[in-house]
Structure formats: C-alpha cells, structure tokens
C-alpha cells in the first residue's frame, strides 16, 4: 500500500531549460515540511517535442520520489493535469507552474490547507491584500479584466482564478473533474467556479509572485479562447438549468410566431392571401409535393458526404437532421440553424463536432456552387439572346419599380458576391487538398505563439481535413455534385409549377428565366439579412422576371409568384422540421444552445 499523501504535478510543455531545476527546488521544499516517503513529484509532460521527456525519465530513474507521466499527443494544460492527477497516488493533489513564479515559501500553506482537511480546494492569489506581485501593466491589466469578468458573469467570490498555484482534496477533485469541459487554460478557472457552486470549501490566500519570461495579449488564447469559455460556462450554469422541456417548447413556439410576424415587415399578408386565392390550389399543392421530393435527396446527399468521411449513417435519420437544421434557419437569426445539425448528429450518432461542422460546410459549398453554376449557364444564354441588357437595366435602374426594385437590386449584388465567394472557396479547397503545405498552422501561428495555438490548429486541421476528403476524391465530388443538381433542379421546378398555377404556360423562355430567378434568389438569401431570406428572395426573383419575360409579366404577378413559391418551400420545411423534431425527440432551442457552445474551438477535439 502506498504511503504517499501528497502528489505534486508539474505541467510541462517544452521545459528542457528549466524542468531539472524546478524538480530539484520542489523536492527540497516538500522535504522541509513532509517526511520523504509521503510525497511524490510528477512531471506531467504534455507531448513535448524537445528534450523534456528525456530529462524527466532520467530524473525519475535517479529519485524514487519523482515520476514521469508522458502523453503522446497534446492534451492541453488542463487535460495534462487531469491525466496526471488520475494516476497520482496522493490524497492531496497539488500543482504549480514550472517557472516557479510563485514564491515557494507558500507551498507548505498550500499543501497543509487541504491535507489538514480544513479545505477542499486551496489557491494562491496575486490580488488579495498582503501579497507582493511584480505585475507590469501588460500582465496586470488583462488579468484584472479577466478576473473581474469571471466574478461578474460566473458569480465567483475569488479574486484570482489563474494563479498557477493550487491544491485539491482527491475526493473533491474526482467529484468536480467530470463536469469540467475545458482542457486548456480555462480549466482551473472552471474548476474553481464549479467548486464554489457545489459548496466545496475553497481557500484563497495571498502569495508573493514574480513574473518569469515575457507576456502579451494573445488573440487565440485570451480573446478567442478564454472569452468564449466564460460565455459557455455562464450559459451552462445560469441559463441552461432554467431551460426545461416546457420552457423549451414554449420558447420554440414563440420564436416561430415571431419569425412569421417578422415576415410582415417585408410582405403584405393581404397581398399573399389575395394572390394565392387567384392561383390554382391544386397546382400549388403539386408544387409542394415536388419540393418535398427534394428532401429525401438532401438526406441521401448528406449520407454520401458523411460516408466519404468514414461515417456510415442511415438515410432516414439524416433526412430528419437536415429538416431540423433548415427549420432552425427559418426561426433563428444569423443562420444558427446550420449548427443545429452538428449537435443532432453528435447527440444521436456520436459524430464529432469538427466532422459535423465540416460536413455542413461541404454541403453549403456544393449548394452555392450548384446554384452559381445554374445561374451562370442561364446568364450566358441570356447574353447570347441579347437579354442581358434588359437585366442590366433592371439592376441599375428601376424597371420593376417600388420596394421590389430596391430589394431586388440589393439581392442581385449580394447574389453576385456569394457566387464569386463560392467559386473561390471551391478553388481554395481543391488547391489546398493537392498541396503538402500546412496553411492552417501558418495562419494560426501568425495570430498566436502560445502553446494553445497548437491546440486550436489541431481542431481546425481536423475540420479542413474532413472537407478536403470529400472535395479531393473525384468520385465523391461527382456523386455529391450530381445530388446537388437534382436538389436544386427540383427547387426550380417548384417555382415553375407556381407559374403554371397562376395561369402561365411553360415556354422555353419562361423556364430559362425561372431557373435564373430562383438561382439568384437563393444566392441572395444566403446572407442572414432578413428572417429566412424573406424579402431578398422575392426582390431578386421579381427584378429578374419582370424585364426578361416576353409575356411582360408585371410586378404584382411576379412578386406574387415569388411569394407563393417561397411560402410553399418554407411551409414544407417547417412541417418536415416539426415532424423530425418529434420523431428524433430534439428540442430546437436546446439544439441551438448546444451547437453554439460546440462552436468553441476549445470543445474537446476527441469527443
């Protein structure tokens, strides 16, 4: 049976210059107030690429009080600490930074505060009265701001959450660790906050502290990482517990009602009803059936995308997941519904979040590329027949008149920008898939030189790698591309059937104009400028149809066709989304909540 009572963990990443001296000082300090056989010093070496592992192994061989725990891959600062604590023998678990910035004369107080049983957690503080901390402004200002934000948003009573000088009772640690989501710099802050929330006894005492090395505000670590983790924890502790099933259902219903009411800011409900009354309801119903047929194709395409990434899932489930995410886009602002699908496939099928978001990105790229291709082909045909001049006049002038013209002109320019961006994105993805150069590491490295940048880069690389897997395989590319053509072809056929419902014959000219109007309208609504793209789609559709149709379709009729077409598609989407949520037992508000926190790059990459 081990006699070790205290385990001190030294988190080490590329510390070859200092680790030997740090271990020596730690052993000497511990021996000054503890018997030799009651403590151990563990070097938690976190996937180093220097001589730290070699030195740690030698130190462990030379002194039985020293242990070396090696991680093959980067676990992150918090992940490395957890990994080592789980393998430690002591009942009192201690860690401090290997630069020994905190005066080691405080180590006895830190250890004995927990070892005595008086406290469950102890932490040093550089902000309590009585301490001496040589804190230059470039360190002090960010630290003060960070701790103030944590105190205000997470209701913590502590003054300093990031001082690398802490101790835990093993029972308290084992109770808290499973609830700590972060693996890196926010790990100890989250643990301290949750320890207070759970009622554990936490001691904070002043320490003398001298900074070692240089420090600066790091964009990736401090802004992108820590800030987002504060928001995630605030949501988890303060908001999520209040979202019951009843509240979720009520909020979801209210958001749907609000979205429908917002539509009246762009469309006159009376106009919609009057024009629908003038259309053949049977043909409008047929158009809805045709559009509904595109959804199984969406599920099959998404299955093909995931298959190429190595995930084998059923077509029916994936069709439901697509329905739910698209319904979310109609209800929530800023296309938050896009992230819902990543949550659904993670929660129901354990597909990692990076892969879920990557599959969504591939689908979006193919959507935009297909729509751009359809619009481009028809535009070439219009130019060949001399109709391009009429389109140019509609975009730059006021052919259609009124609000439709203004909205349509905005939509045309938005569509053009989105189309160019889609082509550029595909070109960049294909080009990056054919080169050995690591663009991700280069870009992230320019933003940050902190070790956290490697962690972020690893998650982003996984995302990019999944995207490249699909676009780099010509068979997958062709299969997904063909599926996209079928999907958006049915989208156009839906609009053409609405034209027929309004009494128009499908001439070759009207079919061509319909393809172009629907394609540009869909490109225009990609940016979340209005709820569900309402207004932009109708404006683009109208400003294209009016000048290009030889039958001289007027503004009221063109706008009415666009309204009915868009309404039919939104109705089918919402109906399918509601049915899929009931089938898969998914709450839309919970899905948005979870997918939003999953968007943080600090989410565990190995989940």
C-alpha positions as CSV (number, residue, x, y, z in Angstrom):
1,X,0.0,0.0,0.0
2,X,1.4,3.4,-1.0
3,X,2.3,5.8,1.9
4,X,2.2,8.8,-0.4
5,X,-0.1,11.5,0.9
6,X,0.8,14.5,-1.3
7,X,1.2,14.4,-5.1
8,X,2.7,17.5,-6.8
9,X,2.2,17.7,-10.5
10,X,4.4,19.9,-12.7
11,X,2.6,20.5,-16.0
12,X,5.5,20.6,-18.6
13,X,5.5,21.5,-22.2
14,X,8.9,22.0,-23.8
15,X,10.6,22.9,-20.5
16,X,14.1,21.4,-21.1
17,X,15.8,24.5,-19.9
18,X,14.1,24.7,-16.5
19,X,12.5,21.3,-15.6
20,X,15.5,19.8,-13.8
21,X,15.9,22.9,-11.5
22,X,12.2,23.0,-10.9
23,X,12.1,19.4,-9.8
24,X,15.0,19.9,-7.5
25,X,13.5,23.0,-5.8
26,X,10.2,21.2,-5.4
27,X,11.7,18.2,-3.8
28,X,13.8,20.3,-1.4
29,X,10.8,22.4,-0.4
30,X,8.5,19.5,0.2
31,X,11.2,17.7,2.2
32,X,11.3,20.7,4.5
33,X,7.9,20.0,6.0
34,X,7.0,16.4,4.9
35,X,8.6,13.0,5.5
36,X,10.4,11.7,2.4
37,X,8.1,8.8,1.9
38,X,4.8,10.8,2.0
39,X,5.1,12.8,-1.2
40,X,5.8,12.4,-4.9
41,X,6.6,14.9,-7.7
42,X,5.1,14.1,-11.1
43,X,6.3,15.6,-14.3
44,X,3.2,15.7,-16.5
45,X,4.9,16.0,-19.9
46,X,2.3,17.1,-22.4
47,X,3.5,15.8,-25.8
48,X,6.8,17.8,-25.8
49,X,9.0,17.9,-28.9
50,X,12.2,18.9,-27.1
51,X,14.4,17.1,-24.5
52,X,11.9,17.4,-21.7
53,X,10.8,13.7,-21.9
54,X,14.4,12.5,-21.8
55,X,15.2,14.7,-18.8
56,X,12.0,13.7,-16.9
57,X,12.7,10.0,-17.5
58,X,16.3,10.4,-16.1
59,X,15.1,12.3,-13.1
60,X,12.5,9.6,-12.3
61,X,15.2,6.9,-12.6
62,X,17.5,8.8,-10.2
63,X,15.0,9.6,-7.5
64,X,12.1,7.3,-6.5
65,X,10.1,10.3,-5.3
66,X,9.9,11.5,-9.0
67,X,7.6,10.1,-11.6
68,X,7.3,10.9,-15.3
69,X,3.9,10.7,-17.0
70,X,4.1,11.0,-20.8
71,X,1.3,12.0,-23.2
72,X,1.8,11.0,-26.8
73,X,-0.4,13.8,-28.1
74,X,-1.1,17.3,-26.8
75,X,-3.8,17.1,-24.1
76,X,-3.8,20.8,-23.3
77,X,-2.7,22.3,-20.0
78,X,-5.9,21.2,-18.1
79,X,-6.0,17.9,-19.9
80,X,-2.4,17.1,-18.9
81,X,-3.2,18.0,-15.3
82,X,-6.3,15.8,-15.2
83,X,-4.4,12.9,-16.8
84,X,-1.6,13.1,-14.2
85,X,-4.0,13.6,-11.2
86,X,-5.9,10.5,-12.2
87,X,-2.6,8.5,-12.0
88,X,-1.3,10.1,-8.8
89,X,-1.1,8.2,-5.5
90,X,-1.7,11.1,-3.0
91,X,-4.9,12.2,-1.4
92,X,-3.8,15.8,-1.6
93,X,-3.3,16.9,-5.3
94,X,-1.1,19.9,-5.9
95,X,0.1,21.7,-9.0
96,X,2.0,24.9,-9.8
97,X,3.6,26.4,-12.8
98,X,7.1,25.1,-13.6
99,X,8.6,28.7,-13.9
100,X,8.2,28.9,-10.1
101,X,6.8,32.4,-10.4
102,X,5.1,31.9,-7.0
103,X,7.4,32.1,-4.0
104,X,7.9,28.5,-2.9
105,X,7.8,29.5,0.8
106,X,4.0,29.4,0.3
107,X,4.0,25.7,-0.7
108,X,3.5,24.5,2.9
109,X,0.5,26.7,3.5
110,X,-1.0,25.5,0.1
111,X,-0.5,21.8,0.9
112,X,-1.5,21.9,4.6
113,X,-4.7,23.8,3.9
114,X,-6.0,20.7,2.1
115,X,-4.0,18.0,3.8
116,X,-5.3,19.0,7.2
117,X,-8.9,18.5,6.0
118,X,-9.8,22.1,6.7
119,X,-10.4,22.9,3.0
120,X,-11.3,21.0,-0.2
121,X,-9.5,23.4,-2.5
122,X,-6.8,26.0,-2.0
123,X,-5.4,28.6,-4.4
124,X,-2.9,31.3,-4.3
125,X,-3.9,34.9,-5.1
126,X,-2.0,37.8,-6.6
127,X,-4.9,40.2,-6.0
128,X,-5.6,39.8,-2.2
129,X,-4.2,42.4,0.2
130,X,-0.9,41.3,1.8
131,X,0.6,39.8,-1.4
132,X,3.7,41.1,-3.3
133,X,3.3,40.8,-7.0
134,X,5.6,42.4,-9.5
135,X,2.9,42.8,-12.1
136,X,3.7,45.0,-15.1
137,X,0.7,46.7,-16.9
138,X,0.8,44.3,-19.8
139,X,0.1,41.5,-17.4
140,X,-1.9,43.3,-14.7
141,X,-4.5,44.9,-16.9
142,X,-5.6,41.8,-18.8
143,X,-5.5,39.8,-15.6
144,X,-7.6,42.3,-13.7
145,X,-10.1,42.5,-16.6
146,X,-10.3,38.7,-16.9
147,X,-10.9,38.1,-13.1
148,X,-13.5,40.9,-13.0
149,X,-15.4,39.4,-15.8
150,X,-15.3,35.9,-14.2
151,X,-16.5,37.4,-10.9
152,X,-19.3,39.3,-12.6
153,X,-20.6,36.7,-15.0
154,X,-19.9,33.4,-13.1
155,X,-20.6,34.8,-9.6
156,X,-17.2,33.8,-8.2
157,X,-16.1,35.1,-4.8
158,X,-12.4,34.7,-5.6
159,X,-10.1,37.5,-6.7
160,X,-7.6,35.5,-8.7
161,X,-8.6,32.4,-10.8
162,X,-5.5,31.9,-12.9
163,X,-2.7,31.9,-10.4
164,X,-0.8,28.6,-11.1
165,X,-0.6,27.5,-7.5
166,X,-3.5,25.2,-6.4
167,X,-4.3,22.2,-4.3
168,X,-7.3,19.8,-4.2
169,X,-8.6,17.1,-2.0
170,X,-8.8,13.9,-4.1
171,X,-12.4,13.3,-3.4
172,X,-13.3,16.9,-4.3
173,X,-11.3,16.7,-7.5
174,X,-12.8,13.4,-8.6
175,X,-16.3,14.9,-8.0
176,X,-15.6,18.1,-10.0
177,X,-13.3,16.9,-12.8
178,X,-16.1,15.2,-14.9
179,X,-18.0,18.4,-15.0
180,X,-15.1,20.5,-16.3
181,X,-15.3,20.8,-20.1
182,X,-12.2,22.8,-20.9
183,X,-8.9,21.1,-21.5
184,X,-6.6,24.0,-21.5
185,X,-6.1,27.5,-20.0
186,X,-9.7,27.9,-18.7
187,X,-9.6,24.5,-16.9
188,X,-8.6,25.8,-13.4
189,X,-11.0,28.7,-13.6
190,X,-13.9,26.4,-14.5
191,X,-12.9,24.1,-11.7
192,X,-12.8,26.9,-9.1
193,X,-16.1,28.3,-10.2
194,X,-17.9,24.9,-10.1
195,X,-16.3,24.1,-6.7
196,X,-17.9,27.2,-5.3
197,X,-21.3,26.4,-6.9
198,X,-21.2,22.8,-5.5
199,X,-20.5,24.1,-1.9
200,X,-16.9,22.8,-1.6
201,X,-14.7,24.7,0.9
202,X,-12.3,26.9,-1.1
203,X,-9.4,28.8,0.5
204,X,-7.8,31.8,-1.3
205,X,-4.6,33.2,0.3
206,X,-2.1,35.9,-0.8
207,X,1.2,34.9,-2.3
208,X,4.3,36.7,-3.4
209,X,4.7,36.3,-7.2
210,X,7.4,37.4,-9.7
211,X,6.7,37.1,-13.4
212,X,9.1,34.9,-15.4
213,X,9.5,35.5,-19.1
214,X,7.6,37.8,-21.4
215,X,3.8,38.1,-21.7
216,X,1.4,39.7,-24.1
217,X,-2.3,39.6,-25.0
218,X,-2.7,36.6,-27.3
219,X,-5.6,36.7,-29.8
220,X,-6.2,33.0,-30.0
221,X,-5.8,32.2,-26.3
222,X,-7.1,35.2,-24.5
223,X,-9.7,36.6,-26.8
224,X,-11.0,33.7,-28.8
225,X,-10.4,31.0,-26.1
226,X,-10.9,32.4,-22.7
227,X,-13.7,34.8,-23.6
228,X,-15.8,32.1,-25.3
229,X,-15.3,29.8,-22.4
230,X,-16.6,32.4,-19.9
231,X,-19.7,32.7,-22.1
232,X,-20.1,28.9,-22.3
233,X,-19.8,28.4,-18.6
234,X,-22.2,31.3,-17.9
235,X,-24.7,29.7,-20.2
236,X,-24.2,26.2,-18.6
237,X,-24.6,27.5,-15.0
238,X,-27.0,30.4,-15.3
239,X,-29.2,29.7,-18.4
240,X,-29.3,26.0,-19.2
241,X,-30.8,24.9,-15.8
242,X,-33.8,27.2,-16.5
243,X,-34.5,25.6,-19.9
244,X,-37.0,22.9,-19.0
245,X,-38.8,20.9,-21.7
246,X,-41.9,23.1,-21.2
247,X,-39.9,26.3,-21.4
248,X,-38.0,25.0,-24.5
249,X,-41.3,24.1,-26.3
250,X,-42.8,27.4,-25.4
251,X,-39.7,29.4,-26.5
252,X,-39.5,27.4,-29.7
253,X,-43.2,28.1,-30.5
254,X,-42.8,31.8,-29.7
255,X,-39.8,32.1,-31.9
256,X,-41.7,30.5,-34.8
257,X,-44.5,33.0,-34.3
258,X,-42.0,35.9,-34.1
259,X,-40.4,34.8,-37.3
260,X,-43.8,34.7,-39.1
261,X,-44.6,38.1,-37.7
262,X,-41.3,39.5,-39.0
263,X,-42.2,38.4,-42.4
264,X,-45.0,41.0,-42.4
265,X,-42.2,43.7,-42.4
266,X,-41.3,42.6,-45.9
267,X,-44.6,41.3,-47.3
268,X,-48.2,42.4,-47.1
269,X,-50.1,39.4,-45.7
270,X,-53.3,40.5,-47.5
271,X,-51.4,40.5,-50.8
272,X,-50.2,37.0,-50.2
273,X,-53.8,35.8,-49.5
274,X,-55.3,37.6,-52.5
275,X,-52.7,36.3,-54.9
276,X,-52.9,32.7,-53.5
277,X,-56.7,32.9,-54.0
278,X,-56.1,33.7,-57.7
279,X,-53.8,30.7,-58.2
280,X,-54.9,27.1,-58.8
281,X,-54.7,25.5,-55.4
282,X,-54.3,22.0,-56.9
283,X,-51.1,23.1,-58.8
284,X,-49.8,24.9,-55.7
285,X,-50.3,21.6,-53.8
286,X,-48.4,19.7,-56.6
287,X,-45.6,22.2,-56.3
288,X,-45.4,21.5,-52.6
289,X,-45.2,17.7,-53.3
290,X,-42.4,18.3,-55.9
291,X,-40.4,20.4,-53.4
292,X,-41.0,17.7,-50.7
293,X,-39.3,15.2,-53.0
294,X,-36.1,17.2,-52.8
295,X,-35.7,16.4,-49.1
296,X,-35.0,12.7,-49.4
297,X,-32.4,13.7,-51.9
298,X,-30.9,16.1,-49.4
299,X,-30.7,13.3,-46.9
300,X,-29.0,11.0,-49.4
301,X,-26.5,13.7,-50.4
302,X,-25.7,14.3,-46.7
303,X,-25.2,10.5,-46.3
304,X,-22.8,10.5,-49.2
305,X,-20.8,13.3,-47.6
306,X,-20.5,11.6,-44.3
307,X,-19.7,8.2,-46.0
308,X,-16.7,9.8,-47.7
309,X,-15.6,11.0,-44.2
310,X,-15.9,7.4,-42.9
311,X,-19.2,7.7,-41.1
312,X,-22.0,5.3,-42.1
313,X,-25.4,6.5,-41.1
314,X,-29.0,5.8,-42.2
315,X,-30.6,7.9,-44.8
316,X,-33.9,8.4,-42.9
317,X,-32.2,9.8,-39.8
318,X,-30.0,12.2,-41.8
319,X,-33.0,13.5,-43.8
320,X,-34.6,14.3,-40.4
321,X,-31.4,16.1,-39.3
322,X,-31.4,18.2,-42.4
323,X,-35.1,19.1,-41.9
324,X,-34.4,20.2,-38.3
325,X,-31.4,22.4,-39.2
326,X,-33.2,24.1,-42.1
327,X,-36.2,24.8,-39.8
328,X,-33.8,26.3,-37.4
329,X,-32.5,28.7,-40.1
330,X,-36.1,29.9,-40.6
331,X,-36.6,30.5,-36.9
332,X,-33.3,31.7,-35.5
333,X,-31.2,34.7,-36.7
334,X,-27.8,34.6,-38.3
335,X,-28.4,31.0,-39.6
336,X,-27.9,29.5,-36.2
337,X,-29.8,26.5,-37.5
338,X,-26.7,25.5,-39.5
339,X,-25.0,24.5,-36.3
340,X,-28.1,22.5,-35.1
341,X,-27.3,19.6,-37.4
342,X,-23.8,19.2,-35.9
343,X,-25.5,18.9,-32.5
344,X,-28.1,16.4,-33.7
345,X,-25.6,14.0,-35.3
346,X,-23.3,14.4,-32.3
347,X,-26.0,13.8,-29.8
348,X,-27.7,10.9,-31.7
349,X,-24.8,9.3,-33.6
350,X,-21.6,10.5,-31.8
351,X,-20.2,12.1,-34.9
352,X,-17.5,14.5,-33.6
353,X,-18.4,18.2,-33.8
354,X,-15.5,19.1,-36.1
355,X,-16.7,16.5,-38.6
356,X,-20.3,17.6,-38.2
357,X,-19.4,21.2,-39.0
358,X,-17.1,20.1,-41.8
359,X,-19.9,18.0,-43.4
360,X,-22.2,21.0,-43.2
361,X,-19.5,23.2,-44.8
362,X,-19.1,20.8,-47.7
363,X,-22.9,20.8,-48.2
364,X,-23.0,24.5,-48.2
365,X,-20.2,24.8,-50.7
366,X,-21.8,22.4,-53.1
367,X,-25.2,24.2,-52.7
368,X,-23.6,27.6,-53.6
369,X,-21.5,26.1,-56.4
370,X,-24.5,24.4,-57.9
371,X,-26.7,27.5,-57.7
372,X,-24.0,29.6,-59.1
373,X,-23.5,27.2,-62.0
374,X,-27.2,27.2,-62.8
375,X,-27.3,30.9,-62.7
376,X,-24.2,31.3,-64.8
377,X,-25.3,28.9,-67.5
378,X,-28.6,30.7,-67.9
379,X,-26.9,34.1,-67.8
380,X,-24.7,33.0,-70.7
381,X,-27.8,32.0,-72.6
382,X,-29.5,35.3,-71.9
383,X,-26.4,37.2,-73.1
384,X,-26.5,35.1,-76.3
385,X,-30.1,36.1,-76.9
386,X,-29.5,39.8,-76.2
387,X,-31.5,39.8,-72.9
388,X,-28.5,40.7,-70.7
389,X,-29.0,44.4,-71.5
390,X,-32.5,44.2,-70.1
391,X,-31.2,42.6,-66.9
392,X,-28.5,45.2,-66.5
393,X,-31.2,47.9,-66.8
394,X,-33.2,46.2,-64.1
395,X,-30.3,46.0,-61.8
396,X,-29.1,49.6,-62.3
397,X,-32.4,51.3,-62.9
398,X,-35.9,51.0,-61.7
399,X,-37.6,48.8,-64.2
400,X,-39.8,46.9,-61.7
401,X,-40.4,50.0,-59.6
402,X,-41.1,50.5,-55.9
403,X,-39.8,48.4,-53.0
404,X,-39.3,45.3,-55.1
405,X,-36.7,47.1,-57.2
406,X,-34.7,48.3,-54.2
407,X,-34.8,44.9,-52.6
408,X,-34.1,43.2,-55.9
409,X,-31.1,45.3,-56.6
410,X,-29.6,44.6,-53.2
411,X,-30.3,40.9,-53.7
412,X,-28.6,40.9,-57.1
413,X,-25.4,42.4,-55.7
414,X,-25.5,40.0,-52.7
415,X,-26.0,37.0,-55.0
416,X,-23.1,38.1,-57.2
417,X,-20.8,38.4,-54.2
418,X,-21.9,35.0,-52.8
419,X,-21.4,33.3,-56.2
420,X,-17.9,34.6,-56.5
421,X,-17.1,33.6,-53.0
422,X,-18.5,30.1,-53.6
423,X,-16.2,29.6,-56.7
424,X,-13.2,31.0,-54.8
425,X,-13.9,28.7,-51.8
426,X,-14.1,25.6,-54.0
427,X,-10.9,26.6,-55.8
428,X,-9.1,27.2,-52.5
429,X,-10.2,23.8,-51.0
430,X,-9.2,21.8,-54.1
431,X,-5.9,23.6,-54.3
432,X,-5.1,23.1,-50.6
433,X,-6.0,19.4,-50.9
434,X,-3.3,19.0,-53.6
435,X,-0.5,20.5,-51.6
436,X,1.5,19.3,-48.7
437,X,1.8,22.8,-47.2
438,X,0.0,23.3,-43.9
439,X,-1.8,26.6,-44.3
440,X,-3.7,26.1,-41.0
441,X,-0.6,26.1,-38.9
442,X,0.8,29.0,-40.8
443,X,-2.3,31.2,-40.3
444,X,-2.9,30.3,-36.6
445,X,0.9,30.7,-35.9
446,X,0.8,34.3,-37.2
447,X,-2.0,35.1,-34.7
448,X,-0.5,33.4,-31.7
449,X,2.8,31.9,-30.5
450,X,1.2,30.4,-27.4
451,X,1.0,26.6,-26.9
452,X,-2.7,27.0,-27.1
453,X,-2.3,27.8,-30.8
454,X,-1.3,24.2,-31.4
455,X,-4.4,23.0,-29.8
456,X,-6.6,25.3,-31.9
457,X,-4.7,24.4,-35.0
458,X,-5.3,20.7,-34.4
459,X,-9.1,21.2,-34.2
460,X,-9.1,23.4,-37.3
461,X,-6.9,20.9,-39.2
462,X,-9.4,18.2,-38.5
463,X,-12.2,20.3,-39.9
464,X,-10.2,21.2,-43.0
465,X,-9.1,17.6,-43.5
466,X,-12.7,16.4,-43.5
467,X,-13.6,19.0,-46.1
468,X,-10.7,18.1,-48.3
469,X,-11.5,14.4,-48.0
470,X,-14.8,15.0,-49.9
471,X,-13.6,17.5,-52.4
472,X,-10.3,15.7,-53.0
473,X,-12.0,12.5,-54.2
474,X,-13.4,12.9,-57.7
475,X,-15.9,10.1,-57.2
476,X,-17.3,11.7,-54.0
477,X,-17.1,15.1,-55.7
478,X,-19.1,13.9,-58.7
479,X,-21.7,12.0,-56.6
480,X,-22.4,14.9,-54.2
481,X,-22.4,17.3,-57.1
482,X,-24.9,15.3,-59.1
483,X,-27.1,15.1,-56.0
484,X,-26.9,18.9,-55.7
485,X,-28.0,19.4,-59.3
486,X,-31.1,17.2,-58.7
487,X,-32.0,19.0,-55.4
488,X,-31.8,22.5,-56.9
489,X,-33.4,21.3,-60.1
490,X,-36.5,20.4,-58.1
491,X,-36.3,23.7,-56.3
492,X,-36.6,25.4,-59.7
493,X,-39.4,23.1,-60.9
494,X,-41.4,24.0,-57.8
495,X,-41.3,27.7,-58.8
496,X,-42.2,26.8,-62.4
497,X,-45.2,24.9,-61.2
498,X,-46.3,28.0,-59.3
499,X,-46.1,30.0,-62.6
500,X,-48.4,27.4,-64.1
501,X,-50.7,27.7,-61.1
502,X,-51.0,31.4,-61.9
503,X,-52.0,30.6,-65.5
504,X,-48.7,30.9,-67.4
505,X,-47.5,28.3,-70.0
506,X,-44.0,26.9,-69.5
507,X,-42.3,28.2,-72.6
508,X,-38.6,27.7,-73.1
509,X,-38.0,31.3,-72.3
510,X,-40.0,31.3,-69.1
511,X,-38.2,28.1,-68.0
512,X,-34.8,29.8,-68.5
513,X,-35.9,32.9,-66.7
514,X,-37.3,30.8,-63.9
515,X,-34.0,28.9,-63.5
516,X,-32.1,32.2,-63.3
517,X,-34.6,34.0,-61.0
518,X,-34.7,31.1,-58.5
519,X,-30.9,30.6,-58.6
520,X,-30.2,34.3,-57.9
521,X,-32.9,34.5,-55.3
522,X,-31.4,31.5,-53.4
523,X,-27.9,33.1,-53.6
524,X,-29.3,36.3,-52.3
525,X,-30.8,34.8,-49.2
526,X,-27.6,33.0,-48.1
527,X,-26.6,36.0,-46.0
528,X,-28.8,36.4,-43.0
529,X,-30.0,39.9,-43.8
530,X,-33.7,39.0,-43.2
531,X,-35.5,36.2,-41.4
532,X,-35.4,33.1,-43.6
533,X,-34.3,35.3,-46.6
534,X,-37.8,36.7,-46.9
535,X,-37.7,39.9,-48.9
536,X,-34.4,39.4,-50.6
537,X,-35.6,36.2,-52.4
538,X,-38.8,37.9,-53.6
539,X,-37.0,41.1,-54.6
540,X,-34.3,39.2,-56.7
541,X,-37.0,37.0,-58.3
542,X,-39.2,40.0,-59.2
543,X,-36.4,42.2,-60.6
544,X,-35.3,39.4,-62.9
545,X,-38.6,38.1,-64.0
546,X,-40.2,41.4,-64.9
547,X,-37.8,42.6,-67.6
548,X,-36.8,39.2,-69.0
549,X,-40.2,37.6,-69.6
550,X,-41.5,38.1,-73.2
551,X,-45.1,37.8,-71.9
552,X,-44.4,41.0,-69.9
553,X,-45.3,39.7,-66.5
554,X,-45.9,42.7,-64.3
555,X,-44.5,43.4,-60.9
556,X,-47.7,42.4,-58.9
557,X,-47.8,38.9,-60.6
558,X,-44.0,38.3,-60.4
559,X,-44.0,39.3,-56.8
560,X,-47.0,37.1,-56.1
561,X,-45.4,34.1,-57.7
562,X,-42.2,34.6,-55.7
563,X,-44.3,35.0,-52.5
564,X,-46.2,31.8,-53.1
565,X,-43.1,29.9,-54.2
566,X,-41.2,30.9,-51.1
567,X,-44.2,30.3,-48.8
568,X,-44.6,26.8,-50.2
569,X,-41.0,26.0,-49.6
570,X,-41.0,27.4,-46.1
571,X,-44.2,25.5,-45.3
572,X,-42.7,22.2,-46.4
573,X,-39.5,22.9,-44.5
574,X,-41.3,23.8,-41.2
575,X,-43.7,20.8,-41.5
576,X,-40.8,18.4,-42.1
577,X,-38.8,20.0,-39.3
578,X,-41.6,19.8,-36.7
579,X,-42.2,16.1,-37.6
580,X,-38.5,15.3,-37.5
581,X,-38.1,17.0,-34.1
582,X,-41.0,14.9,-32.7
583,X,-39.5,11.7,-34.3
584,X,-36.0,12.3,-33.1
585,X,-37.1,13.9,-29.8
586,X,-35.0,17.0,-30.4
587,X,-35.7,20.4,-28.9
588,X,-34.8,23.2,-31.3
589,X,-33.8,25.7,-28.6
590,X,-31.6,23.1,-26.8
591,X,-30.0,22.1,-30.1
592,X,-29.1,25.8,-30.8
593,X,-27.8,26.1,-27.3
594,X,-25.6,23.0,-27.6
595,X,-24.4,23.7,-31.1
596,X,-23.4,27.3,-30.1
597,X,-21.2,26.1,-27.3
598,X,-19.8,23.4,-29.6
599,X,-18.6,26.0,-32.0
600,X,-15.9,27.0,-29.4
601,X,-12.6,25.6,-30.6
602,X,-11.9,24.6,-27.0
603,X,-14.5,21.8,-27.1
604,X,-12.8,18.5,-26.7
605,X,-11.3,17.6,-30.0
606,X,-11.6,13.9,-29.2
607,X,-15.3,13.9,-28.4
